[in-house]
Amino acid sequence: MSRKAVTVTMLVKRLARNRRHRGKHLIVIEGRVFAARSAAHAKRLFDRLTRMHPHATPTLLYIPKSDALVL
């Protein structure tokens, strides 16, 4: 596994533990984290970020609220 992949994995785990990101969509691109409250806002943000960073690979994730059931 590459160093970059390990770094992204560690960053995602750290973001999932952070309370302020609960209930939000997150986009990680080039080591920076961008948060969106809704899926529509996340889509607009994703489109803008991929235009600004065409050669970077974004990581998209949703952090559920603590009381949400994941089935």
Residue frames relative to the residue before (quaternion, step in Angstrom):
aa qw qx qy qz dx dy dz
M 1.0000 0.0000 0.0000 0.0000 0.00 0.00 0.00
S 0.4521 -0.7117 0.4679 0.2648 3.56 -0.91 0.88
R 0.6468 -0.5300 0.3856 0.3900 3.53 -1.26 0.43
K 0.6343 0.5368 -0.3328 0.4458 3.59 1.02 -0.80
A 0.6497 0.5160 -0.3181 0.4588 3.61 0.95 -0.84
V 0.6463 0.5061 -0.3208 0.4724 3.58 0.97 -0.81
T 0.6435 0.5297 -0.3167 0.4528 3.57 0.98 -0.83
V 0.6631 0.4891 -0.3070 0.4763 3.61 0.91 -0.87
T 0.6410 0.5251 -0.3237 0.4568 3.58 0.97 -0.83
M 0.6635 0.4935 -0.3027 0.4739 3.57 0.92 -0.86
L 0.6399 0.5238 -0.3217 0.4611 3.59 1.01 -0.81
V 0.6512 0.5134 -0.3155 0.4613 3.60 0.93 -0.86
K 0.6460 0.5076 -0.3231 0.4697 3.61 0.95 -0.80
R 0.6604 0.5001 -0.3109 0.4660 3.58 0.97 -0.83
L 0.6460 0.5169 -0.3207 0.4611 3.61 1.02 -0.79
A 0.6444 0.5381 -0.3249 0.4355 3.58 1.00 -0.78
R 0.6731 0.4938 -0.2938 0.4656 3.60 1.11 -0.60
N 0.6039 0.5851 -0.3523 0.4108 3.60 1.19 -0.46
R 0.4523 -0.7301 0.4510 0.2430 3.59 -0.70 1.10
R 0.6606 0.5362 -0.3394 0.4011 3.62 0.93 -0.69
H 0.6614 0.4972 -0.3104 0.4679 3.61 1.21 -0.28
R 0.4612 0.6978 -0.4463 0.3180 3.60 1.22 -0.09
G 0.8077 0.2260 -0.2058 0.5041 3.54 -0.92 0.99
K 0.6590 0.5001 -0.3065 0.4708 3.61 1.22 0.28
H 0.4176 -0.6358 0.5838 0.2839 3.49 -1.34 0.42
L 0.1194 -0.8033 0.5818 0.0447 3.58 -0.89 0.93
I 0.1206 -0.7461 0.6506 0.0742 3.53 -1.17 0.71
V 0.1057 -0.7750 0.6223 0.0307 3.55 -0.77 1.10
I 0.1286 0.7815 -0.5967 0.1290 3.54 -0.67 1.11
E 0.8444 -0.0349 -0.0487 0.5324 3.55 -0.77 1.12
G 0.7278 -0.4594 0.2347 0.4517 3.57 0.97 0.90
R 0.6339 0.4993 -0.3393 0.4834 3.60 1.25 0.01
V 0.2868 -0.7645 0.5608 0.1372 3.55 -1.07 0.79
F 0.0640 -0.7720 0.6324 0.0052 3.54 -0.96 1.01
A 0.1791 -0.8058 0.5605 0.0675 3.59 -0.85 0.99
A 0.0664 -0.7672 0.6375 0.0267 3.53 -1.20 0.73
R 0.4356 -0.7224 0.4760 0.2486 3.58 -0.95 0.84
S 0.7933 0.2083 -0.1124 0.5610 3.61 1.08 -0.59
A 0.6338 -0.5321 0.4007 0.3932 3.54 -1.27 0.35
A 0.6286 0.5370 -0.3391 0.4490 3.60 1.02 -0.74
H 0.6641 0.4825 -0.3012 0.4853 3.58 0.95 -0.84
A 0.6241 0.5382 -0.3367 0.4555 3.60 1.04 -0.74
K 0.6409 0.5207 -0.3273 0.4594 3.60 1.01 -0.78
R 0.6602 0.4931 -0.3090 0.4750 3.59 0.92 -0.89
L 0.6556 0.5108 -0.3000 0.4683 3.56 0.96 -0.88
F 0.6371 0.5262 -0.3190 0.4642 3.60 0.98 -0.86
D 0.6581 0.5103 -0.3092 0.4591 3.59 0.90 -0.91
R 0.6699 0.4954 -0.2975 0.4661 3.57 0.93 -0.89
L 0.6842 0.4928 -0.2931 0.4507 3.60 0.90 -0.91
T 0.6611 0.4925 -0.3239 0.4641 3.61 0.97 -0.72
R 0.6172 0.5072 -0.3515 0.4881 3.61 1.16 -0.44
M 0.6802 0.4872 -0.2854 0.4675 3.58 1.03 -0.79
H 0.7813 0.1809 -0.0780 0.5922 3.60 1.12 -0.71
P 0.0763 -0.8663 0.4910 0.0510 3.63 0.50 1.14
H 0.7365 0.4199 -0.2436 0.4711 3.64 1.05 -0.57
A 0.5801 0.5777 -0.3763 0.4337 3.60 1.25 -0.02
T 0.3429 -0.7176 0.5693 0.2084 3.54 -1.20 0.58
P 0.2513 -0.7933 0.5343 0.1486 3.61 -0.50 1.14
T 0.2455 -0.7178 0.6292 0.1691 3.52 -1.29 0.50
L 0.1430 -0.7988 0.5826 0.0452 3.56 -0.72 1.11
L 0.1394 0.7887 -0.5929 0.0832 3.56 -0.97 0.79
Y 0.2435 -0.7281 0.6208 0.1589 3.50 -1.31 0.44
I 0.2080 -0.7564 0.6106 0.1087 3.56 -0.88 0.99
P 0.2965 -0.7765 0.5229 0.1889 3.63 -0.42 1.13
K 0.5773 -0.5555 0.4607 0.3820 3.52 -1.27 0.42
S 0.6454 -0.5672 0.3460 0.3769 3.57 -1.13 0.57
D 0.7220 0.4277 -0.2576 0.4790 3.61 1.09 -0.54
A 0.4893 0.6712 -0.4291 0.3549 3.61 1.26 0.12
L 0.3465 -0.7128 0.5715 0.2130 3.55 -1.10 0.77
V 0.1389 -0.7667 0.6218 0.0785 3.55 -0.87 0.94
L 0.1135 -0.8234 0.5554 0.0236 3.56 -0.49 1.21
